Amino acid sequence: MNSFKDIVLLLVVLSIGSCKKDQILSAEDWVNASIKSHRMDDFNNKKVAFSFREFNYTQNKDAQGIIYTRSKKKSPEQIDVLHSKNGFSRTLNNEPVILSDSLASIYSESVNSVLYFFRLPFSIKDTGAVKTALNSEQIKNRLYQKIDVTFTPENGGVDYQDNFRYWIDKETKKLDYLAYQYHSDGGGIRFRAVVNRRTIDGVVFQDYENYKAQKNSSLDELTDLYKKGKLELISMIINDSIRIVKP
């Protein structure tokens, strides 16, 4: 009888210890666990090609850093290149195109934005991201760890004042929801829910339903609005023709 009680006590202690271990995971730990779950540990070392709306995109790297490219499906001879060290450039028929600083900045942010969301959750590790673990939250009978992300002025880019939230499934470690508040173009707030998750060449990719909230909304109330059907679905974020390019 005493042995049975000892076993029960041991199981209770192990259960409590497991809960405590889960509770003390840092935001960085959660992000790393999600990246591992999406099999993106070495994603920067992969050459990836995909299509989003009217453009084709690639991710590649050289000895100096990461390279993003964009070209229109209807005019592939014009190529935008965003290099993590050398900045933005455009070529037309392999000849450089001279752009003003303001236009180069706009095109650069456009390319970077698409790749940022495409690379999630790997993108959360970007230089300049300040990650904070918030409370757990239940959505559709699943329990999530909520992560808040802000950016430093030095490394956060022109939109460093934007604020992001990520919801990581506490069991699967997958990224199921995200939201962000931005200040460019008059500002706004968005909430995205994952759809069409699939594994391609060992890496987990996903698309999103893109919802709009009222400007006076806060990131803290978005999940309640989502559950009540009070967010406006404004678009679908669909990445097509994804492939890992072999060396």
N, C-alpha and C positions, 0 to 999 in steps of 0.2 A: 504493500500500500504506500509505504514511504517512497519507494522507487517511482511509482506512478506520479506522486505529488512532485517529486524532484524533476521529473521529465516535463510536467506541466509548467512548473516554475521556470525551467530553462527555456522553454518555448516562449513564454511571456517576456522574459528578459531579452531574448534574441529579437522578438518582435519590436519591443520598445527601442532596442539599440538600432534596428533597421530604420525605424521611423525617425529617430534622432539624426542618423546619418543622412537620410533624405532631406531633412529640414535644414541641415547646415551646409548643403551644397551652395557654392557661390554662383553668381550669375555667369562667371566664366566657365565653371564646371558644367552648368546646364547648356550653355552654348556649344561647348566642346562635345558634350554627349549627343546633342542634336546633329552636329556636323558628322559625327561618327555614325549615327543612325541613318543619315542620308548618304553615307559612304562617300563623303566629300573631303576626307582627311587630306588628300594630296591634290585637291582640285586645281590649284594654281599650276600644277605641272601637266595638266591635261590640255590638249588642243580641242576646242569644242566649237561646233558650228550649229546655228539654228536660225529660224526665221521668226520674226515678230511683225505682224501687220505687213506693211509694204516694203520692209527691209530684210536683208540678210545680215547676220552678225557672226563674228568669230571671236574666240578668246585664244590667245597664244602667249608665248613668252620668249624673250631673248636673254642675253647675259645681263642686261640692264634692268629688266622689269617685265611687267605684264602688259600685253598689247591687246586692245579691243579694236575691231574694225566694223564698219557699217557700210553697206552699199544698197542702193535701191534695186529692187528686183527688175524694174523696167529700164534702169540705166546703170548697170554694174560697172561701167567704166569710171564712174566717180566713186572714190573710196575715201571714207573718213577713217582716220587712225587716231586712237587715243592711247598714248604710251604713258605708263605710270611715272616715268622719269622725264621724258622729253616733251610731254604735253600733246596738244592736238595739232593735226595737220590734215590737209585734204589734197588729193591728187585727182587729175582728170586725164585719162589716157596716159597714165604714168608720169604726167608732168605736174609739178606743184602748183596749187592754186593759192593766190595771195588773198588772205581774209583779214578784215579788221579784228582788233582784239575783242570787241564786243560780240561779233558774230562767232568767232572762234570759241568764246566762252559759252555761248548759247548752245552751239553744236556739241561741244565737249560735255556739258551737263546732260544733254539729251541722250548721248551714247552711254554715259556713265550710269544714268538712271535705269535704263533698260537692263544693263548688265548687272547692276546692283540687285535688282529684284530676281533676275534669272538665277543668280548665284546663291540665293538664300538657301539654307541658313549660313553658308560659308561667309557671306558678306558681313555678318555681324561682327566678325573679328577684325574688320578694317581698322587701320591706324586712325586714331582720333575718336573711336567709339568708347564712350563711358557707359559701362553696363552695370545695372543695379537689379538685384533679385527683389521682386515685390511679393505680394501675397499669392497664394494658390487660388484658382477660380474654376468653377464647374460650368461647362458648356456642353449641352446635349449629352448629359450623363457621363462626360469624360472630365477628368481632373487635370488641370493645366498649371504649370509654373509660369507666372507672368514676369517678363523681363523688360525693364525700361532702358532705353538707349538714348543718350544725348551725345553731343560731339564737342570736341575742343576747338576753339577758334583757329589754332595753329594747324591742325590736320583734318578738320572737318569739312573743308571745301567752302564754296560760296554759300551753301545752305546749311552751315553748321548749327544754326538756331533751330532746325527741325528736330522734332521729338518723335521717337518710334517706340512701339510696344510690340512684343512678340509673345505668343502663347505656345508653350512647348508641352506636349502631352507627357504627363509624368510617368506613364507606363511605357509607351513606345519611343519616347524622346523625339517624335516627329514634330515639325513646325506646322501647326494646323491653321493658325490665324495670325494676322498682323494688323497693325494700325499705325498711322502717322499723321502728324500735324505739321503742315508746311506753311511758309510765309511768302514765298514767291508768287507772282501773278495774282496778288490780292489775298493769298492765303486760303487755307481750307483744311478739311480733315477727311481721311479715308479709312475704311476698314475692309480688309480682304480675308476671304475664306477659301481654303484650299479645295480645288477640284482636280480631277483627272491626274491623280498621282500615279507615276509609273517609273519603272526601273529600266534604264537604257545603258547597256554596257557596264552594268554594276553600279551605276550612280542613280540616285533617286531624284527625279525632277517632278515639278508640279505646276499647275496653272491656278488661277484665282478668279473668284467672283469679286468684283471691285465695287464697293458701296460708298455712297456719299452721305455725310452727316451734316447737320446744320452747323454754321460757323461758330455759333455760341456753345456747341457741344464740347465736352472734354473727353480726353482719352479714357478717363476712368469710367464713363457711363456708356461706352460704345457697345460692350457686350450685352448689357441690358436692353439697349435699343435694338440690337441684332436679334436677340431672343424674342422680342415683341414684334418683330417685323416692321420696325420704324426707321430702317435705313433704306435709302434709295439705291437700287442696283443700277449703275450707270454704264458699266462695260464689263467685258470679259478679258482677262489677261491670259492670252493663249500663245504659248510658244510651240512652233511647229518644226518638223523636220530636224529634230535634235539628233546630233550624232557626235560621238567621240572620234576624232580623227587619229588614226593610228600613225605612229612614227614611220 
